Amino acid sequence: MISQTTTFLRLIVATMVLFAMTPTIVGAVEKYNVVKQDATNTNDEPSLDSPAIGEPISHGQIIEVHRALNSIHSDIESPIDKPYHLDDLLRGAQIYVAPPKPIAQPVCRKVSITAKA
């Protein structure tokens, strides 16, 4: 039973949930980009280099931003003016739905022949 639970939890953690960035998340990510020490972005997560409203961000990235900003906020001479609570960052966030891929226009042979003439 324990191994099944562990496997299930690993599956949940491995599944990436993408949210659409809200104005609050964008502001937090911009401050995070200013104060972050290292680039820990993996290839399978969206880039946080140019945050914009509606762009994707993973749940793990939101937690990373939250933890980094709150640890900096706890410093005495902090450049961060307020703490960022996880519930504030997630308030109003929606699941990110990627835009549909463009549909290729069918090529009619008659149209291609008349275009050549």
For each residue, the residues with C-beta under 8 A, 3 or more apart:
1: 4 5
2: 5 6
3: 6 7
4: 1 7 8
5: 1 2 8 9
6: 2 3 9 10
7: 3 4 10 11
8: 4 5 11 12
9: 5 6 12 13
10: 6 7 13 14
11: 7 8 14 15
12: 8 9 15
13: 9 10
14: 10 11
15: 11 12
16: 44 45 58 59 60
17: 58 59 95
18: 46 56 57 58 59 95 96
19: 25 56 57 58 59 62 90 93 94 95 96
20: 53 54 55 56 57 93 94 95 96 97
21: 25 26 29 51 52 53 54 55 56 57 93
22: 25 26 53 89 91 92 93
23: 26 27 53
24: 27 28 88 89 91 92
25: 19 21 22 28 29 51 57 62 65 89 93
26: 21 22 23 29 30 51 52 53
27: 23 24 30 31
28: 24 25 31 32 65 66 69 84 89
29: 21 25 26 32 33 48 51 57 65
30: 26 27 33 34 51
31: 27 28 34 35 69 79 80
32: 28 29 35 36 48 65 68 69
33: 29 30 36 48 49 51
34: 30 31 79
35: 31 32 68 69 72 79 80
36: 32 33 39 68
37:
38:
39: 36
40: 64
41: 45 47 48 61
42: 45
43:
44: 16
45: 16 41 42 58 60 61
46: 18 55 56 57 58 61
47: 41 50
48: 29 32 33 41 51 57 61 65
49: 33
50: 47
51: 21 25 26 29 30 33 48 55 57
52: 21 26 55
53: 20 21 22 23 26
54: 20 21
55: 20 21 46 51 52
56: 18 19 20 21 46 96 98
57: 18 19 20 21 25 29 46 48 51 61 62 96
58: 16 17 18 19 45 46 61 62
59: 16 17 18 19 62 63
60: 16 45 63 64
61: 41 45 46 48 57 58 64 65
62: 19 25 57 58 59 65 66 86 89 90
63: 59 60 66 67 86
64: 40 60 61 67 68
65: 25 28 29 32 48 61 62 68 69 84 89
66: 28 62 63 69 70 84 85 86 89
67: 63 64 70 71
68: 32 35 36 64 65 71 72
69: 28 31 32 35 65 66 72 73 80 83 84
70: 66 67 73 74 83 84
71: 67 68 74 75
72: 35 68 69 75 78 79 80
73: 69 70 78 80 82 83 84
74: 70 71 78
75: 71 72 78
76:
77:
78: 72 73 74 75 81
79: 31 34 35 72
80: 31 35 69 72 73 83 84
81: 78
82: 73
83: 69 70 73 80
84: 28 65 66 69 70 73 80 88 89
85: 66 88 89
86: 62 63 66 89 90
87: 90 91
88: 24 84 85 91
89: 22 24 25 28 62 65 66 84 85 86 93
90: 19 62 86 87 93
91: 22 24 87 88
92: 22 24
93: 19 20 21 22 25 89 90
94: 19 20
95: 17 18 19 20
96: 18 19 20 56 57
97: 20
98: 56
99:
100:
101:
102:
103:
104:
105:
106:
107: 111 112
108: 111 112
109: 112 113
110: 113 114
111: 107 108 114 115
112: 107 108 109 115 116
113: 109 110 116 117
114: 110 111 117
115: 111 112
116: 112 113
117: 113 114
